[in-house]
Amino acid sequence: MIPVLGFSGLRVAVLGLGRSGLSAARALREGGAEPVVWDDNAKARDAAEAEGFAVTDLSKQGALDGVATLIVSPGIAHLYPAPHPVIAAAWAADVAVDNDISLFFRSFATQAWESYDQMPKVVAVTGSNGKSTTSALIHHILTQVNRPTQLAGNIGRGVLDLEPAIDGEVVVLELSSYQTELARSLTPDVAVFTNLSPDHLDRHAGFGGYFAAKRRLFSEGGPDRAVIGVDEPEGRMLANQLSGGNGDDRVIRVSSGGKIAGPGWAVFAKKGFLAEWRKGKQLANIDLRGIPGLPGAHNHQNACAAYAVCRTLGFAPRVIEKALHSFGGLKHRSQQVAEIDGVRFVNDSKATNTDSAAKALQAFSDIRWICGGLEKEGGLAALTPHLGGVKKAYVIGRDAQKFALQLDGVALEVCTTMHAAVTLAAQEAERGDTVLLAPAAASFDQYDSFEQRGDDFVAEVEKLHPR
C-alpha cells in the first residue's frame, strides 16, 4: 500500500467503494487522514463498515462540513451526463474534488528515494484501444529484462494498492478517460497515447470532451517523454502541440499505418515489420509477424508503443525484441484460446466498440465472427469496409435480431446465446478458419462485464471435442 501524504489529521470523504474507492480509503487512513465514506450500494457500505470505516451519507445536509477533499471513484459521473448529487454539493461547499490517481501521484515519491541509485519512474498509458495490451506488454518487457516493475490502474491492482517503489523500479499505469478527466495531479515520467475512437461519449458530452479527458495526461502532467499514436488527427495534433519543433525527441511518434517521415524520433510498423528511426537514420528493424501474442496491425501498434517506451528507459532494440517474442497476449484481447482440427478460436471480448472490432477483423482471415451485445452509439456502419474476411456472422445478445439487420451483405445466423453461437460456428468451421469473438458492443445486456463474456466464450470452446 502507498500511504496518502498531505492529509494527516484531516477529514477526507470518499464517494464510491469499489476497488479504487476502498483502496483510497485504506491508503488515506494509513497516511493519517480521517476518511468518511459512502456508496449508493448497501453491500458496498457494509463491506466498508466491516473494515472500520465511518460510513456517512454524503448527500445529507452538512455531511461535507469540515471535509478537506472529496475523492471520487472513476465510475461516478462528475459532470456529464449529470453530476452526482454529492459532487454538486461539494462544488457548492467549495470542497476540492479529486480521485485516487491524483492521490497516487502526490504520494508516490518519498524521502527514501534520496538513497536510491536510480530514481523510480511512472509510465502512464491512455487511449481508446490497445492501452491494456500496451501496458501489459511494457510490464512484460521490463520483467524479462529484470527491471523492478509493477502494473496497476485500469488493469490489475488499484494504484494505491501498489507497494512503495524500490530502487530503479518502473510503475506502469493504464489510465482510462474516467481516471484522467478528474485527477488534479498527473505527473508521469513517460506518457503514452495509443489512439482515439468514439467511446464513452455520454460521459464526456461528445467526442471533443472525450479527447480532452485523454489529453489532460499530457497537458496537466508535462511528461519528460511522450509516445503518441499518430494514426488519427487528434494524435497528430497532440504530437505537434507537445513538440518544440523538428527533431524534438521528447516526442516519439508511433504508427501502424506506414512510415513516418521527418527528422524526429519515430517507431512505426509496416507490413508486419517494426522500424525505429531517429534523426533521419534507421536504428532497428523487427519482424513482428511470427509473434503469436501480437496478431494484426492493431497489436503491431501496441508493440511499437511499448518498444518506444522501453527505448526511452534505455534498453537496446535486440533486448526488447527478445522480450516481445515471449509475450503471450492478454486475456480477452486477441487471446488464442484453442486450435481444434485446424480451426483457431480467438477471444477478443474487449472489442466493445466498432473501432476495436474492426482491428480484430483485420488481423485474421476466413473468420467465423461471433458478435453482438448492447449496441453503442453510432451503429455498425464503420465496420462495413472490414467485413471482407468474414465467412459468416453469429449474432448474440438480447437485441440480436436488430444487430443482425445492420450487417448487410454478410451471411449470418441469429444465435442469441454464446452457447448456440460457439456450437454452430464450430460445426460449420473448416480447417484454416478462425472463430473470432469480437462483439463490437458492450456486454451489459447479458453479462456483468466483457471479462465475464470472454470467460463464457472460453468455457464454451473448452466443451468442444476434436472432430
Residue, then its C-alpha position, 0 to 999 in steps of 0.5 A: m500500500i502507498p500511504v496518502l501524504g498531505f492529509s494527516g489529521l484531516r477529514v477526507a470523504v470518499l464517494g464510491l467503494g469499489r476497488s479504487g474507492l476502498s483502496a483510497a480509503r485504506a491508503l488515506r487512513e494509513g497516511g493519517a487522514e480521517p476518511v468518511v465514506w459512502d456508496d449508493n450500494a448497501k453491500a458496498r457500505d457494509a463491506a466498508e463498515a466491516e473494515g472500520f470505516a465511518v460510513t456517512d451519507l454524503s448527500k445529507q445536509g452538512a455531511l461535507d462540513g469540515v471535509a478537506t477533499l472529496i475523492v471520487s471513484p472513476g465510475i461516478a459521473h462528475l459532470y456529464p451526463a449529470p453530476h452526482p448529487v454529492i459532487a454538486a454539493a461539494w462544488a457548492a461547499d467549495v470542497a476540492v474534488d479529486n480521485d485516487i490517481s491524483l492521490f497516487f501521484r502526490s504520494f508516490a515519491t518519498q524521502a527514501w528515494e534520496s538513497y536510491d541509485q536510480m530514481p523510480k519512474v511512472v509510465a502512464v498509458t491512455g487511449s481508446n484501444g490497445k492501452s491494456t495490451t500496451s501496458a501489459l506488454i511494457h510490464h512484460i518487457l521490463t520483467q524479462v529484462n529484470r527491471p523492478t516493475q509493477l502494473a496497476g490502474n485500469i488493469g490489475r491492482g488499484v494504484l494505491d494498492l501498489e507497494p512503495a517503489i524500490d530502487g530503479e523500479v518502473v510503475v506502469l499505469e493504464l489510465s482510462s478517460y474516467q481516471t484522467e478527466l478528474a485527477r488534479s495531479l498527473t505527473p508521469d515520467v513517460a506518457v503514452f497515447t495509443n489512439l482515439s475512437p468514439d467511446h464513452l461519449d455520454r460521459h464526456a458530452g461528445f467526442g471533443g470532451y472525450f479527447a480532452a479527458k485523454r489529453r489532460l495526461f499530457s497537458e496537466g502532467g508535462p511528461d519528460r517523454a511522450v509516445i503518441g499514436v499518430d494514426e488519427p488527427e487528434g494524435r497528430m495534433l497532440a504530437n505537434q502541440l507537445s513538440g518544440g519543433n523538428g527533431d524534438d525527441r521528447v516526442i516519439r511518434v508511433s504508427s501502424g499505418g506506414k512510415i513516418a517521415g521527418p527528422g524526429w524520433a519515430v517507431f512505426a510498423k509496416k507490413g508486419f515489420l517494426a522500424e525505429w528511426r531517429k534523426g533521419k537514420q534507421l536504428a532497428n528493424i523487427d519482424l513482428r509477424g511470427i509473434p503469436g501474442l501480437p496478431g494484426a496491425h492493431n497489436h503491431q501498434n501496441a508493440c511499437a508503443a511499448y518498444a518506444v517506451c522501453r527505448t526511452l528507459g534505455f534498453a537496446p532494440r535486440v533486448i526488447e525484441k527478445a522480450l516481445h517474442s515471449f509475450g503471450g497476449l492478454k486475456h480477452r484481447s486477441q487471446q488464442v484460446a484453442e486450435i481444434d482440427g485446424v480451426r483457431f478460436v480467438n477471444d477478443s471480448k474487449a472489442t466493445n466498440t466498432d473501432s476495436a472490432a474492426k482491428a480484430l477483423q483485420a488481423f485474421s482471415d476466413i473468420r467465423w465472427i461471433c458478435g453482438g451485445l448492447e449496441k453503442e452509439g453510432g451503429l455498425a456502419a464503420l465496420t462495413p469496409h472490414l467485413g471482407g474476411v468474414k465467412k459468416a456472422y453469429v449474432i448474440g445478445r438480447d437485441a440480436q435480431k436488430f444487430a443482425l439487420q445492420l450487417d448487410g451483405v454478410a451471411l449470418e445466423v441469429c444465435t442469441t446465446m454464446h452457447a448456440a453461437v460457439t456450437l454452430a460456428a464450430q460445426e460449420a468451421e473448416r480447417g484454416d478458419t478462425v472463430l473470432l469473438a469480437p462483439a463490437a458492443a458492450s456486454f451489459d445486456q447479458y453479462d456483468s462485464f466483457e471479462q465475464r463474456g470472454d470467460d463464457f466464450v472460453a468455457e464454451v470452446e473448452k466443451l468442444h471435442p476434436r472432430 
